[in-house]
Amino acid sequence: MENYIVSARKYRPSTFDSVVGQRALTTTLKNAIATGKLAHAYLFCGPRGVGKTTCARIFAKTINCLSPGADGEACNQCESCMAFNEQRSYNIHELDAASNNSVEDIRTLIDQVRIPPQIGKYKVYIIDEVHMLSQAAFNAFLKTLEEPPHHAIFILATTEKHKILPTILSRCQIYDFNRMNVQDTVGHLQYVASKEGIQAEPEALNVIAQKADGGMRDALSIFDQVASFTGGNITYQGVIQNLNVLDYEYYFRLTDFFLENKASDTMLLLNEVLRKGFDAHHFITGLASHFRDLLVSKDPITLPLLEVGASIRERYQQQAQKCEQKFLYRAMKLCNDCDLNYRTSKNKRLLVELTLIQCAQLTLPDADDLIGGRSPRKRLKPLFTQPIVISTPTPAQPQVGEAAGKRSPLPELKTEKRKIPLMKLGTGISIRNHQSQEEKKQAATPTQREATVYQEDYQDHIFYEKDLKYYWREFAQQKLPIEEKANAARMMNMSPKLLDDTTFEVGVDNGMVEKYMNQLLPAIQAHLRERLHNRKITMKVRVFEAKEVVRAYSPVERFQLMSKKNPKLMKLKEVFGLELS
């Protein structure tokens, strides 16, 4: 049986022209070889699987070619090229810095540098993962890297450029490799599929390219995996099944539900996705990306930003025509907020479901009032509909006519058919003013009318003790200055206790702490009222009674203390006639 070679090794580029997605870098290297302007040290940096080591090998082979072509490529026919292709060249040395990162390894490398090449002009040293070298190894390598022999060229490759010493960076020509875009990756995968005789759908290759995240080696590895799963016929359904990728169809259906305000259907669809084993966080991030793709599909100018297959692209364009830009902006913001709060949420499924419900309300007629400029937790309609009536004292108006001297009745409570008001925490029905609401609004100034509308819309939220403790600690950590670090630590150790629906108590040790907490009381109340959305939060400070702590030092004292807790010890002492020394 013939030895199987994975596609990432079998179709590894052997010339500069065959390198995918790095045209600018390969052109620079070819021109440097053609003009003979070669540096003594190069640094190739970039993400994994983008061709750093491959370009280093091609560069090393080309500069040692005995008869290079006019286009700057190696001939692959001379002795030097053949030795390189057969992996028996003594002019090219590859060193893995991850396992050879000591000073002794660098000293061995320095000794090898002094030996001139047997065939060709240069000895090339490719040091992969150079950031893994130790601090001492870097220092030992500095002098040789700065002034190597004329026949020595160093090519350093790394994925983490920021970990390399600035003194090393200043001695190298730096080449930053780009991530592979989806189009280049798909094109190379189609080439490999044609060479291997594999049938592949463009949408399937597109999913593979997106899954690879800019790495060609990752894309080829996934390609081999999917090809084995599908038996040489790579389909879209086969790819999403093998890679456990969520189908585009779910997001298209979900967007239709949003546009039709079908909140219940969105929750059922989420349940279907979760039953298939998909993560809710992955689902909500994919939904945000779906809205982003719909947004770029609305404008022909931004359409090239849509990295999907041709058939999927048409569906995006069709659905984008149904969606308003305002809806897409707000939906993206809701999904992004859900993504940010997902990790800290204790009920993650409920958080995602609330986000879906809010998205289903975006196209309602009153969506502007519900959502405009407010945070997601304020966007749901309030459950309690009784408004808060706040009356302001006004000077008494003289009564005219027969009504003067008569007691004013309640405002038409007997004749008007009114619904039974829903009672809300801390609110009731005010009967102080006898004017109707319409008369009040007409008589009030514009500023007063705006304040009245604001007060009617405001709803005091119900909160619990755990919410109170959370924002109490938030105040201690964020609101107190740095010089009051000790006081902040003292507040973190306090445990506010909820006395009733809006009043809580804090216990302190002494009068000095009580005085300090009373000074902070207005700021603490303002912070908690804002964060908990309740204007009636009240704080009380109480000093705990000091408890005398009795300590036993001698054996007799310890026995007396123990006998008070357990009287049987005294009886045991008398029975056995024990004495305490």
C-alpha positions, 0 to 999 in steps of 0.5 A, spaced: 500 500 500 502 506 497 504 511 503 499 516 504 501 524 504 496 529 507 494 535 503 498 540 507 505 536 505 503 534 498 501 540 495 506 545 499 508 550 495 515 549 492 516 556 488 514 563 489 509 563 484 505 557 487 505 561 494 498 563 496 495 569 499 502 572 500 504 576 493 507 582 496 512 578 500 514 573 495 515 579 490 519 583 494 524 576 496 524 575 488 527 582 487 532 582 492 534 575 489 535 578 482 538 584 484 543 581 489 541 585 495 540 580 500 540 581 508 544 577 513 537 576 517 530 576 516 524 575 520 518 572 518 512 573 522 504 572 522 499 567 524 499 559 523 499 556 517 500 562 512 507 560 509 512 562 513 517 556 513 515 554 506 517 561 504 523 560 508 525 554 504 523 556 497 528 562 499 534 558 501 533 554 495 533 559 490 539 563 493 543 557 492 541 555 485 546 554 480 542 557 474 536 561 477 531 563 472 529 569 469 523 570 473 527 569 480 525 562 481 530 556 482 531 551 476 530 545 480 535 541 476 542 543 478 545 539 484 543 544 489 536 544 488 536 537 487 539 536 494 534 540 497 528 537 494 531 530 496 532 533 503 539 532 503 542 539 502 548 541 507 547 548 506 540 549 509 539 547 516 532 548 520 532 549 528 526 548 532 527 553 537 522 550 542 526 544 543 533 547 542 532 554 546 538 554 551 545 557 551 549 551 549 544 550 543 546 557 540 553 556 541 553 549 537 549 553 532 555 559 532 560 553 531 557 551 525 556 558 522 563 558 521 564 553 516 563 555 509 558 551 504 560 546 500 555 547 494 552 554 493 554 560 495 550 561 502 548 557 508 541 558 511 539 557 518 532 557 519 530 558 526 522 556 527 518 558 533 524 563 535 520 566 540 521 560 545 529 562 546 531 563 553 533 570 555 540 568 555 540 564 549 537 571 545 543 574 548 548 569 546 545 570 539 546 577 538 553 578 536 553 573 531 546 575 528 549 582 527 555 580 524 555 573 521 560 571 516 558 573 509 556 566 507 551 565 513 544 568 512 539 567 518 531 566 517 527 567 523 520 565 524 515 566 529 507 567 531 508 571 536 513 577 534 511 581 541 515 576 545 522 577 541 527 582 544 527 589 540 535 588 539 533 582 535 528 585 531 533 591 530 538 586 526 532 583 522 528 585 516 521 584 518 516 580 513 509 580 516 505 575 513 497 576 512 492 571 514 489 567 508 482 570 505 476 566 504 477 567 496 484 565 496 483 559 500 477 556 496 481 557 490 487 553 493 482 548 495 478 547 488 485 546 485 487 540 490 480 537 489 481 537 482 488 534 483 485 529 487 479 527 483 474 529 489 467 533 487 466 539 492 461 544 492 463 551 493 459 552 499 462 546 502 469 549 501 467 556 503 465 553 510 471 550 510 475 556 509 471 560 514 473 554 519 480 555 518 480 562 520 486 564 515 490 558 515 491 554 509 494 548 513 488 548 517 484 548 511 487 543 508 487 538 514 479 540 514 479 538 507 482 531 508 478 530 514 471 532 510 473 528 504 474 522 508 467 523 511 464 524 505 467 519 501 470 523 496 464 527 495 464 534 499 457 537 500 455 542 504 451 538 508 456 533 509 461 539 511 456 542 517 455 535 519 462 533 520 465 540 523 458 541 527 457 547 524 450 551 525 446 551 518 445 558 515 438 555 514 437 556 522 439 564 521 434 565 515 428 562 519 430 566 525 430 572 522 423 571 518 420 570 525 423 576 528 420 580 522 413 577 523 414 578 531 413 571 532 417 570 539 414 563 541 417 561 534 424 563 536 424 560 543 422 553 539 427 554 534 433 556 540 430 549 543 431 545 537 438 548 536 440 546 543 437 539 542 442 538 537 448 539 541 450 546 539 452 551 544 448 557 546 454 562 546 456 560 539 449 560 536 448 568 539 455 570 536 453 566 529 446 570 529 450 577 530 454 575 524 448 573 520 445 580 521 452 583 519 452 579 513 445 582 512 447 589 513 453 589 508 448 585 503 444 591 502 449 596 499 452 594 492 458 597 495 459 593 501 457 586 498 464 584 497 465 584 504 460 578 504 464 572 504 459 566 502 458 562 496 454 564 490 447 561 492 448 563 499 449 570 497 443 570 493 439 568 499 442 574 503 441 579 498 433 577 498 432 577 505 436 584 506 431 587 502 426 585 507 430 588 513 430 595 515 437 598 517 434 600 523 432 593 525 439 590 523 443 596 527 438 594 533 439 587 533 446 587 532 447 591 538 442 586 542 446 580 540 453 583 542 450 585 549 448 578 550 455 576 547 458 580 552 454 578 558 454 571 557 460 569 561 457 572 567 450 570 566 448 565 571 442 563 567 445 563 560 439 560 556 434 565 559 439 571 557 439 568 550 431 567 550 430 574 552 435 577 547 431 573 542 424 576 545 427 583 544 429 582 537 422 579 535 419 586 538 424 591 534 419 591 528 413 593 533 409 600 532 412 602 539 419 599 538 422 606 538 419 608 545 421 601 548 428 601 545 431 608 543 437 609 547 436 604 553 439 598 555 436 591 554 434 590 561 429 596 560 426 594 553 421 589 555 414 592 557 413 593 564 408 588 567 405 593 572 401 598 568 399 603 574 403 610 573 406 613 579 402 620 580 407 625 583 403 631 585 407 638 586 404 643 591 400 649 587 397 655 590 390 655 592 386 658 586 379 662 589 373 658 587 368 662 584 360 661 584 356 656 587 362 651 588 365 656 593 364 653 600 362 646 597 366 640 598 369 638 592 367 631 590 372 626 588 373 626 580 367 622 577 369 616 581 362 613 581 360 615 573 366 613 570 367 606 568 375 604 570 379 598 570 381 596 577 388 599 578 394 594 579 398 595 585 405 596 584 410 596 590 410 603 593 405 606 589 398 607 590 392 612 588 393 619 589 386 623 590 390 630 592 389 633 585 381 633 583 383 635 576 383 630 570 390 628 567 388 632 561 387 638 564 393 638 568 397 637 562 394 643 558 395 647 564 402 645 565 408 648 562 412 644 557 418 643 562 412 640 567 409 636 562 416 633 560 417 631 567 410 629 568 411 624 562 417 622 565 414 620 572 409 616 569 413 612 564 418 611 570 417 604 574 420 602 580 423 595 579 423 590 585 430 587 587 433 582 591 438 582 597 443 578 592 442 584 587 443 589 593 450 586 595 452 585 588 452 593 587 454 594 594 460 591 592 461 595 585 460 601 589 466 599 594 470 597 588 469 603 583 466 609 586 471 610 592 478 613 591 484 609 591 487 613 598 480 610 601 483 602 599 482 600 607 475 603 607 473 599 601 476 593 603 471 594 610 465 595 605 467 589 601 466 585 608 460 588 610 453 584 608 447 589 607 441 586 610 434 587 606 429 589 612 423 590 607 422 592 600 426 598 599 430 599 606 436 595 608 441 595 614 448 595 614 452 593 621 458 596 623 463 595 629 464 602 632 461 609 632 467 612 628 465 607 622 458 609 623 460 616 622 464 614 616 458 610 613 453 616 614 457 621 610 457 616 604 450 614 605 447 619 600 452 617 595 451 610 596 443 611 596 444 614 589 448 609 586 444 603 588 437 607 586 440 608 579 443 601 578 437 597 581 432 602 578 428 604 584 428 611 587 425 609 594 431 605 596 433 607 603 439 605 607 440 605 615 447 604 619 447 600 626 452 599 631 453 592 633 453 591 641 460 589 643 460 582 645 465 580 651 470 575 649 472 570 654 479 567 653 482 562 657 489 562 658 491 557 664 489 549 664 484 551 670 481 556 666 480 552 660 477 547 664 472 551 667 470 554 660 469 547 657 465 545 663 460 551 663 459 548 656 459 541 658 457 540 665 458 532 665 466 534 665 465 536 672 462 530 674 467 526 670 472 530 674 469 528 681 468 521 679 475 519 677 478 524 682 482 528 677 486 534 679 488 540 675 495 542 675 
